[in-house]
């Protein structure tokens, strides 16, 4: 079998990169769905909070838990 050209190897590498990006996006979406389900079950979505306020509270939770370890 003949060695692939540089162009073919680059195309393969770009394809692998795109597949890795897709896997990362899938993992991010799964994590977001998990957090979303928890937020719904806890009633967080019923509170009148801005996205920034919710983010600040999540940051505080992460900080508190991280300090405990």
PDB file with one MODEL, atoms N, CA, C and O in Angstrom:
MODEL        1
ATOM      1  N   UNK A   1       0.847  -1.175   0.000  1.00  0.00           N
ATOM      2  CA  UNK A   1       0.000   0.000   0.000  1.00  0.00           C
ATOM      3  C   UNK A   1       0.896   1.242   0.000  1.00  0.00           C
ATOM      4  O   UNK A   1       1.865   1.323   0.754  1.00  0.00           O
ATOM      5  N   UNK A   2       0.565   2.173  -0.830  1.00  0.00           N
ATOM      6  CA  UNK A   2       1.347   3.399  -0.965  1.00  0.00           C
ATOM      7  C   UNK A   2       1.116   4.314   0.234  1.00  0.00           C
ATOM      8  O   UNK A   2       0.034   4.358   0.819  1.00  0.00           O
ATOM      9  N   UNK A   3       2.157   5.026   0.565  1.00  0.00           N
ATOM     10  CA  UNK A   3       2.070   5.994   1.661  1.00  0.00           C
ATOM     11  C   UNK A   3       1.119   7.119   1.259  1.00  0.00           C
ATOM     12  O   UNK A   3       1.099   7.556   0.109  1.00  0.00           O
ATOM     13  N   UNK A   4       0.330   7.577   2.238  1.00  0.00           N
ATOM     14  CA  UNK A   4      -0.605   8.671   1.971  1.00  0.00           C
ATOM     15  C   UNK A   4       0.166   9.958   1.744  1.00  0.00           C
ATOM     16  O   UNK A   4       1.241  10.174   2.303  1.00  0.00           O
ATOM     17  N   UNK A   5      -0.405  10.790   0.921  1.00  0.00           N
ATOM     18  CA  UNK A   5       0.204  12.096   0.682  1.00  0.00           C
ATOM     19  C   UNK A   5      -0.014  12.983   1.901  1.00  0.00           C
ATOM     20  O   UNK A   5      -0.852  12.695   2.756  1.00  0.00           O
ATOM     21  N   UNK A   6       0.744  14.051   1.965  1.00  0.00           N
ATOM     22  CA  UNK A   6       0.579  15.013   3.052  1.00  0.00           C
ATOM     23  C   UNK A   6      -0.852  15.531   3.078  1.00  0.00           C
ATOM     24  O   UNK A   6      -1.447  15.674   4.146  1.00  0.00           O
ATOM     25  N   UNK A   7      -1.389  15.804   1.930  1.00  0.00           N
ATOM     26  CA  UNK A   7      -2.760  16.307   1.837  1.00  0.00           C
ATOM     27  C   UNK A   7      -3.753  15.290   2.406  1.00  0.00           C
ATOM     28  O   UNK A   7      -4.691  15.665   3.109  1.00  0.00           O
ATOM     29  N   UNK A   8      -3.553  14.026   2.108  1.00  0.00           N
ATOM     30  CA  UNK A   8      -4.446  12.979   2.626  1.00  0.00           C
ATOM     31  C   UNK A   8      -4.293  12.834   4.139  1.00  0.00           C
ATOM     32  O   UNK A   8      -5.283  12.684   4.856  1.00  0.00           O
ATOM     33  N   UNK A   9      -3.050  12.878   4.622  1.00  0.00           N
ATOM     34  CA  UNK A   9      -2.822  12.776   6.066  1.00  0.00           C
ATOM     35  C   UNK A   9      -3.425  13.969   6.798  1.00  0.00           C
ATOM     36  O   UNK A   9      -3.985  13.817   7.883  1.00  0.00           O
ATOM     37  N   UNK A  10      -3.310  15.158   6.205  1.00  0.00           N
ATOM     38  CA  UNK A  10      -3.922  16.351   6.806  1.00  0.00           C
ATOM     39  C   UNK A  10      -5.442  16.216   6.835  1.00  0.00           C
ATOM     40  O   UNK A  10      -6.083  16.568   7.825  1.00  0.00           O
ATOM     41  N   UNK A  11      -6.011  15.708   5.752  1.00  0.00           N
ATOM     42  CA  UNK A  11      -7.463  15.518   5.698  1.00  0.00           C
ATOM     43  C   UNK A  11      -7.905  14.524   6.765  1.00  0.00           C
ATOM     44  O   UNK A  11      -8.932  14.724   7.414  1.00  0.00           O
ATOM     45  N   UNK A  12      -7.134  13.450   6.950  1.00  0.00           N
ATOM     46  CA  UNK A  12      -7.447  12.472   7.995  1.00  0.00           C
ATOM     47  C   UNK A  12      -7.380  13.115   9.379  1.00  0.00           C
ATOM     48  O   UNK A  12      -8.253  12.898  10.219  1.00  0.00           O
ATOM     49  N   UNK A  13      -6.337  13.906   9.604  1.00  0.00           N
ATOM     50  CA  UNK A  13      -6.179  14.566  10.901  1.00  0.00           C
ATOM     51  C   UNK A  13      -7.321  15.544  11.163  1.00  0.00           C
ATOM     52  O   UNK A  13      -7.834  15.619  12.280  1.00  0.00           O
ATOM     53  N   UNK A  14      -7.715  16.285  10.145  1.00  0.00           N
ATOM     54  CA  UNK A  14      -8.841  17.218  10.298  1.00  0.00           C
ATOM     55  C   UNK A  14     -10.132  16.472  10.581  1.00  0.00           C
ATOM     56  O   UNK A  14     -10.959  16.931  11.370  1.00  0.00           O
ATOM     57  N   UNK A  15     -10.308  15.331   9.946  1.00  0.00           N
ATOM     58  CA  UNK A  15     -11.492  14.511  10.184  1.00  0.00           C
ATOM     59  C   UNK A  15     -11.514  14.011  11.629  1.00  0.00           C
ATOM     60  O   UNK A  15     -12.553  14.043  12.289  1.00  0.00           O
ATOM     61  N   UNK A  16     -10.358  13.548  12.114  1.00  0.00           N
ATOM     62  CA  UNK A  16     -10.266  13.099  13.503  1.00  0.00           C
ATOM     63  C   UNK A  16     -10.558  14.245  14.461  1.00  0.00           C
ATOM     64  O   UNK A  16     -11.227  14.057  15.477  1.00  0.00           O
ATOM     65  N   UNK A  17     -10.059  15.422  14.139  1.00  0.00           N
ATOM     66  CA  UNK A  17     -10.297  16.598  14.973  1.00  0.00           C
ATOM     67  C   UNK A  17     -11.784  16.931  15.034  1.00  0.00           C
ATOM     68  O   UNK A  17     -12.315  17.226  16.105  1.00  0.00           O
ATOM     69  N   UNK A  18     -12.445  16.885  13.903  1.00  0.00           N
ATOM     70  CA  UNK A  18     -13.885  17.172  13.866  1.00  0.00           C
ATOM     71  C   UNK A  18     -14.669  16.133  14.666  1.00  0.00           C
ATOM     72  O   UNK A  18     -15.636  16.475  15.347  1.00  0.00           O
ATOM     73  N   UNK A  19     -14.255  14.866  14.587  1.00  0.00           N
ATOM     74  CA  UNK A  19     -14.928  13.821  15.366  1.00  0.00           C
ATOM     75  C   UNK A  19     -14.716  14.054  16.859  1.00  0.00           C
ATOM     76  O   UNK A  19     -15.636  13.861  17.653  1.00  0.00           O
ATOM     77  N   UNK A  20     -13.507  14.468  17.246  1.00  0.00           N
ATOM     78  CA  UNK A  20     -13.235  14.755  18.652  1.00  0.00           C
ATOM     79  C   UNK A  20     -14.066  15.942  19.132  1.00  0.00           C
ATOM     80  O   UNK A  20     -14.599  15.919  20.241  1.00  0.00           O
ATOM     81  N   UNK A  21     -14.176  16.974  18.305  1.00  0.00           N
ATOM     82  CA  UNK A  21     -15.007  18.134  18.655  1.00  0.00           C
ATOM     83  C   UNK A  21     -16.461  17.722  18.832  1.00  0.00           C
ATOM     84  O   UNK A  21     -17.139  18.206  19.738  1.00  0.00           O
ATOM     85  N   UNK A  22     -16.942  16.835  17.975  1.00  0.00           N
ATOM     86  CA  UNK A  22     -18.324  16.360  18.078  1.00  0.00           C
ATOM     87  C   UNK A  22     -18.522  15.571  19.367  1.00  0.00           C
ATOM     88  O   UNK A  22     -19.555  15.709  20.023  1.00  0.00           O
ATOM     89  N   UNK A  23     -17.540  14.744  19.737  1.00  0.00           N
ATOM     90  CA  UNK A  23     -17.642  13.989  20.991  1.00  0.00           C
ATOM     91  C   UNK A  23     -17.656  14.932  22.186  1.00  0.00           C
ATOM     92  O   UNK A  23     -18.426  14.733  23.126  1.00  0.00           O
ATOM     93  N   UNK A  24     -16.807  15.959  22.156  1.00  0.00           N
ATOM     94  CA  UNK A  24     -16.786  16.939  23.246  1.00  0.00           C
ATOM     95  C   UNK A  24     -18.109  17.685  23.350  1.00  0.00           C
ATOM     96  O   UNK A  24     -18.610  17.914  24.451  1.00  0.00           O
ATOM     97  N   UNK A  25     -18.673  18.061  22.216  1.00  0.00           N
ATOM     98  CA  UNK A  25     -19.967  18.752  22.212  1.00  0.00           C
ATOM     99  C   UNK A  25     -21.047  17.852  22.788  1.00  0.00           C
ATOM    100  O   UNK A  25     -21.915  18.315  23.527  1.00  0.00           O
ATOM    101  N   UNK A  26     -20.998  16.567  22.454  1.00  0.00           N
ATOM    102  CA  UNK A  26     -21.979  15.612  22.985  1.00  0.00           C
ATOM    103  C   UNK A  26     -21.848  15.504  24.500  1.00  0.00           C
ATOM    104  O   UNK A  26     -22.852  15.488  25.211  1.00  0.00           O
ATOM    105  N   UNK A  27     -20.619  15.430  24.995  1.00  0.00           N
ATOM    106  CA  UNK A  27     -20.404  15.370  26.440  1.00  0.00           C
ATOM    107  C   UNK A  27     -20.912  16.636  27.128  1.00  0.00           C
ATOM    108  O   UNK A  27     -21.536  16.561  28.187  1.00  0.00           O
ATOM    109  N   UNK A  28     -20.648  17.789  26.533  1.00  0.00           N
ATOM    110  CA  UNK A  28     -21.141  19.054  27.090  1.00  0.00           C
ATOM    111  C   UNK A  28     -22.662  19.078  27.128  1.00  0.00           C
ATOM    112  O   UNK A  28     -23.254  19.512  28.116  1.00  0.00           O
ATOM    113  N   UNK A  29     -23.293  18.614  26.057  1.00  0.00           N
ATOM    114  CA  UNK A  29     -24.756  18.588  26.008  1.00  0.00           C
ATOM    115  C   UNK A  29     -25.328  17.647  27.057  1.00  0.00           C
ATOM    116  O   UNK A  29     -26.332  17.963  27.695  1.00  0.00           O
ATOM    117  N   UNK A  30     -24.695  16.489  27.238  1.00  0.00           N
ATOM    118  CA  UNK A  30     -25.171  15.549  28.253  1.00  0.00           C
ATOM    119  C   UNK A  30     -25.060  16.159  29.645  1.00  0.00           C
ATOM    120  O   UNK A  30     -25.962  16.000  30.468  1.00  0.00           O
ATOM    121  N   UNK A  31     -23.957  16.858  29.913  1.00  0.00           N
ATOM    122  CA  UNK A  31     -23.780  17.506  31.213  1.00  0.00           C
ATOM    123  C   UNK A  31     -24.814  18.613  31.405  1.00  0.00           C
ATOM    124  O   UNK A  31     -25.378  18.755  32.489  1.00  0.00           O
ATOM    125  N   UNK A  32     -25.061  19.393  30.363  1.00  0.00           N
ATOM    126  CA  UNK A  32     -26.049  20.476  30.443  1.00  0.00           C
ATOM    127  C   UNK A  32     -27.444  19.921  30.690  1.00  0.00           C
ATOM    128  O   UNK A  32     -28.208  20.482  31.475  1.00  0.00           O
ATOM    129  N   UNK A  33     -27.777  18.827  30.026  1.00  0.00           N
ATOM    130  CA  UNK A  33     -29.089  18.215  30.236  1.00  0.00           C
ATOM    131  C   UNK A  33     -29.226  17.713  31.669  1.00  0.00           C
ATOM    132  O   UNK A  33     -30.287  17.846  32.279  1.00  0.00           O
ATOM    133  N   UNK A  34     -28.154  17.137  32.205  1.00  0.00           N
ATOM    134  CA  UNK A  34     -28.178  16.645  33.589  1.00  0.00           C
ATOM    135  C   UNK A  34     -28.418  17.794  34.559  1.00  0.00           C
ATOM    136  O   UNK A  34     -29.283  17.705  35.430  1.00  0.00           O
ATOM    137  N   UNK A  35     -27.656  18.868  34.409  1.00  0.00           N
ATOM    138  CA  UNK A  35     -27.824  20.031  35.287  1.00  0.00           C
ATOM    139  C   UNK A  35     -29.216  20.633  35.112  1.00  0.00           C
ATOM    140  O   UNK A  35     -29.837  21.057  36.086  1.00  0.00           O
ATOM    141  N   UNK A  36     -29.700  20.669  33.887  1.00  0.00           N
ATOM    142  CA  UNK A  36     -31.039  21.191  33.622  1.00  0.00           C
ATOM    143  C   UNK A  36     -32.117  20.385  34.327  1.00  0.00           C
ATOM    144  O   UNK A  36     -33.043  20.947  34.912  1.00  0.00           O
ATOM    145  N   UNK A  37     -31.991  19.058  34.268  1.00  0.00           N
ATOM    146  CA  UNK A  37     -32.974  18.202  34.952  1.00  0.00           C
ATOM    147  C   UNK A  37     -32.949  18.451  36.458  1.00  0.00           C
ATOM    148  O   UNK A  37     -33.996  18.521  37.102  1.00  0.00           O
ATOM    149  N   UNK A  38     -31.745  18.585  37.012  1.00  0.00           N
ATOM    150  CA  UNK A  38     -31.620  18.856  38.448  1.00  0.00           C
ATOM    151  C   UNK A  38     -32.240  20.211  38.784  1.00  0.00           C
ATOM    152  O   UNK A  38     -32.930  20.341  39.795  1.00  0.00           O
ATOM    153  N   UNK A  39     -32.002  21.214  37.951  1.00  0.00           N
ATOM    154  CA  UNK A  39     -32.562  22.550  38.182  1.00  0.00           C
ATOM    155  C   UNK A  39     -34.084  22.515  38.160  1.00  0.00           C
ATOM    156  O   UNK A  39     -34.736  23.173  38.971  1.00  0.00           O
ATOM    157  N   UNK A  40     -34.643  21.757  37.242  1.00  0.00           N
ATOM    158  CA  UNK A  40     -36.102  21.650  37.157  1.00  0.00           C
ATOM    159  C   UNK A  40     -36.649  20.962  38.398  1.00  0.00           C
ATOM    160  O   UNK A  40     -37.606  21.442  39.007  1.00  0.00           O
ATOM    161  N   UNK A  41     -36.045  19.836  38.777  1.00  0.00           N
ATOM    162  CA  UNK A  41     -36.529  19.081  39.935  1.00  0.00           C
ATOM    163  C   UNK A  41     -36.416  19.874  41.227  1.00  0.00           C
ATOM    164  O   UNK A  41     -37.254  19.732  42.117  1.00  0.00           O
ATOM    165  N   UNK A  42     -35.387  20.709  41.337  1.00  0.00           N
ATOM    166  CA  UNK A  42     -35.185  21.472  42.570  1.00  0.00           C
ATOM    167  C   UNK A  42     -36.034  22.736  42.633  1.00  0.00           C
ATOM    168  O   UNK A  42     -36.116  23.377  43.681  1.00  0.00           O
ATOM    169  N   UNK A  43     -36.667  23.099  41.519  1.00  0.00           N
ATOM    170  CA  UNK A  43     -37.475  24.306  41.487  1.00  0.00           C
ATOM    171  C   UNK A  43     -36.686  25.555  41.126  1.00  0.00           C
ATOM    172  O   UNK A  43     -37.228  26.659  41.169  1.00  0.00           O
ATOM    173  N   UNK A  44     -35.435  25.399  40.775  1.00  0.00           N
ATOM    174  CA  UNK A  44     -34.601  26.544  40.419  1.00  0.00           C
ATOM    175  C   UNK A  44     -35.185  27.331  39.256  1.00  0.00           C
ATOM    176  O   UNK A  44     -35.074  28.556  39.212  1.00  0.00           O
ATOM    177  N   UNK A  45     -35.797  26.640  38.328  1.00  0.00           N
ATOM    178  CA  UNK A  45     -36.342  27.318  37.146  1.00  0.00           C
ATOM    179  C   UNK A  45     -37.536  28.201  37.487  1.00  0.00           C
ATOM    180  O   UNK A  45     -37.913  29.064  36.694  1.00  0.00           O
ATOM    181  N   UNK A  46     -38.130  27.995  38.652  1.00  0.00           N
ATOM    182  CA  UNK A  46     -39.286  28.795  39.050  1.00  0.00           C
ATOM    183  C   UNK A  46     -38.894  30.094  39.758  1.00  0.00           C
ATOM    184  O   UNK A  46     -39.746  30.944  40.016  1.00  0.00           O
ATOM    185  N   UNK A  47     -37.617  30.243  40.067  1.00  0.00           N
ATOM    186  CA  UNK A  47     -37.153  31.456  40.736  1.00  0.00           C
ATOM    187  C   UNK A  47     -36.900  32.539  39.702  1.00  0.00           C
ATOM    188  O   UNK A  47     -36.513  32.261  38.567  1.00  0.00           O
ATOM    189  N   UNK A  48     -37.124  33.762  40.112  1.00  0.00           N
ATOM    190  CA  UNK A  48     -36.923  34.900  39.209  1.00  0.00           C
ATOM    191  C   UNK A  48     -35.469  35.353  39.285  1.00  0.00           C
ATOM    192  O   UNK A  48     -35.149  36.368  39.904  1.00  0.00           O
ATOM    193  N   UNK A  49     -34.589  34.570  38.636  1.00  0.00           N
ATOM    194  CA  UNK A  49     -33.159  34.861  38.649  1.00  0.00           C
ATOM    195  C   UNK A  49     -32.658  35.058  37.227  1.00  0.00           C
ATOM    196  O   UNK A  49     -33.121  34.406  36.291  1.00  0.00           O
ATOM    197  N   UNK A  50     -31.707  35.967  37.086  1.00  0.00           N
ATOM    198  CA  UNK A  50     -31.077  36.138  35.777  1.00  0.00           C
ATOM    199  C   UNK A  50     -30.052  35.017  35.582  1.00  0.00           C
ATOM    200  O   UNK A  50     -29.669  34.336  36.533  1.00  0.00           O
ATOM    201  N   UNK A  51     -29.623  34.842  34.350  1.00  0.00           N
ATOM    202  CA  UNK A  51     -28.585  33.851  34.073  1.00  0.00           C
ATOM    203  C   UNK A  51     -27.318  34.162  34.863  1.00  0.00           C
ATOM    204  O   UNK A  51     -26.651  33.255  35.361  1.00  0.00           O
ATOM    205  N   UNK A  52     -26.992  35.442  34.975  1.00  0.00           N
ATOM    206  CA  UNK A  52     -25.801  35.831  35.737  1.00  0.00           C
ATOM    207  C   UNK A  52     -25.928  35.446  37.210  1.00  0.00           C
ATOM    208  O   UNK A  52     -24.961  34.989  37.821  1.00  0.00           O
ATOM    209  N   UNK A  53     -27.112  35.628  37.776  1.00  0.00           N
ATOM    210  CA  UNK A  53     -27.322  35.261  39.175  1.00  0.00           C
ATOM    211  C   UNK A  53     -27.196  33.753  39.369  1.00  0.00           C
ATOM    212  O   UNK A  53     -26.595  33.292  40.340  1.00  0.00           O
ATOM    213  N   UNK A  54     -27.755  33.002  38.455  1.00  0.00           N
ATOM    214  CA  UNK A  54     -27.654  31.543  38.541  1.00  0.00           C
ATOM    215  C   UNK A  54     -26.192  31.128  38.436  1.00  0.00           C
ATOM    216  O   UNK A  54     -25.729  30.276  39.196  1.00  0.00           O
ATOM    217  N   UNK A  55     -25.473  31.719  37.508  1.00  0.00           N
ATOM    218  CA  UNK A  55     -24.050  31.404  37.336  1.00  0.00           C
ATOM    219  C   UNK A  55     -23.269  31.723  38.603  1.00  0.00           C
ATOM    220  O   UNK A  55     -22.415  30.939  39.018  1.00  0.00           O
ATOM    221  N   UNK A  56     -23.550  32.860  39.219  1.00  0.00           N
ATOM    222  CA  UNK A  56     -22.865  33.228  40.463  1.00  0.00           C
ATOM    223  C   UNK A  56     -23.119  32.192  41.549  1.00  0.00           C
ATOM    224  O   UNK A  56     -22.208  31.828  42.292  1.00  0.00           O
ATOM    225  N   UNK A  57     -24.349  31.724  41.638  1.00  0.00           N
ATOM    226  CA  UNK A  57     -24.676  30.719  42.654  1.00  0.00           C
ATOM    227  C   UNK A  57     -23.961  29.401  42.365  1.00  0.00           C
ATOM    228  O   UNK A  57     -23.465  28.746  43.281  1.00  0.00           O
ATOM    229  N   UNK A  58     -23.909  29.016  41.094  1.00  0.00           N
ATOM    230  CA  UNK A  58     -23.162  27.808  40.735  1.00  0.00           C
ATOM    231  C   UNK A  58     -21.685  27.976  41.092  1.00  0.00           C
ATOM    232  O   UNK A  58     -21.061  27.048  41.608  1.00  0.00           O
ATOM    233  N   UNK A  59     -21.130  29.151  40.821  1.00  0.00           N
ATOM    234  CA  UNK A  59     -19.729  29.419  41.162  1.00  0.00           C
ATOM    235  C   UNK A  59     -19.501  29.272  42.666  1.00  0.00           C
ATOM    236  O   UNK A  59     -18.490  28.714  43.094  1.00  0.00           O
ATOM    237  N   UNK A  60     -20.443  29.773  43.464  1.00  0.00           N
ATOM    238  CA  UNK A  60     -20.329  29.664  44.920  1.00  0.00           C
ATOM    239  C   UNK A  60     -20.375  28.204  45.363  1.00  0.00           C
ATOM    240  O   UNK A  60     -19.631  27.794  46.255  1.00  0.00           O
ATOM    241  N   UNK A  61     -21.244  27.431  44.742  1.00  0.00           N
ATOM    242  CA  UNK A  61     -21.340  26.004  45.072  1.00  0.00           C
ATOM    243  C   UNK A  61     -20.016  25.308  44.773  1.00  0.00           C
ATOM    244  O   UNK A  61     -19.503  24.548  45.594  1.00  0.00           O
ATOM    245  N   UNK A  62     -19.474  25.576  43.593  1.00  0.00           N
ATOM    246  CA  UNK A  62     -18.203  24.954  43.202  1.00  0.00           C
ATOM    247  C   UNK A  62     -17.098  25.350  44.174  1.00  0.00           C
ATOM    248  O   UNK A  62     -16.305  24.508  44.596  1.00  0.00           O
ATOM    249  N   UNK A  63     -17.048  26.626  44.528  1.00  0.00           N
ATOM    250  CA  UNK A  63     -16.023  27.104  45.455  1.00  0.00           C
ATOM    251  C   UNK A  63     -16.164  26.427  46.813  1.00  0.00           C
ATOM    252  O   UNK A  63     -15.174  25.990  47.400  1.00  0.00           O
ATOM    253  N   UNK A  64     -17.391  26.341  47.311  1.00  0.00           N
ATOM    254  CA  UNK A  64     -17.634  25.736  48.620  1.00  0.00           C
ATOM    255  C   UNK A  64     -17.239  24.261  48.624  1.00  0.00           C
ATOM    256  O   UNK A  64     -16.592  23.789  49.559  1.00  0.00           O
ATOM    257  N   UNK A  65     -17.627  23.545  47.587  1.00  0.00           N
ATOM    258  CA  UNK A  65     -17.315  22.117  47.526  1.00  0.00           C
ATOM    259  C   UNK A  65     -15.816  21.899  47.328  1.00  0.00           C
ATOM    260  O   UNK A  65     -15.238  20.984  47.915  1.00  0.00           O
ATOM    261  N   UNK A  66     -15.194  22.728  46.513  1.00  0.00           N
ATOM    262  CA  UNK A  66     -13.752  22.596  46.260  1.00  0.00           C
ATOM    263  C   UNK A  66     -12.942  22.825  47.530  1.00  0.00           C
ATOM    264  O   UNK A  66     -11.937  22.150  47.754  1.00  0.00           O
ATOM    265  N   UNK A  67     -13.364  23.756  48.352  1.00  0.00           N
ATOM    266  CA  UNK A  67     -12.657  24.033  49.607  1.00  0.00           C
ATOM    267  C   UNK A  67     -12.792  22.872  50.578  1.00  0.00           C
ATOM    268  O   UNK A  67     -11.925  22.667  51.427  1.00  0.00           O
ATOM    269  N   UNK A  68     -13.860  22.120  50.459  1.00  0.00           N
ATOM    270  CA  UNK A  68     -14.092  20.988  51.350  1.00  0.00           C
ATOM    271  C   UNK A  68     -13.198  19.805  51.052  1.00  0.00           C
ATOM    272  O   UNK A  68     -13.085  18.893  51.872  1.00  0.00           O
ATOM    273  N   UNK A  69     -12.561  19.803  49.890  1.00  0.00           N
ATOM    274  CA  UNK A  69     -11.716  18.655  49.505  1.00  0.00           C
ATOM    275  C   UNK A  69     -10.293  18.852  49.871  1.00  0.00           C
ATOM    276  O   UNK A  69      -9.463  17.980  49.615  1.00  0.00           O
TER     277      UNK A  69
ENDMDL
END
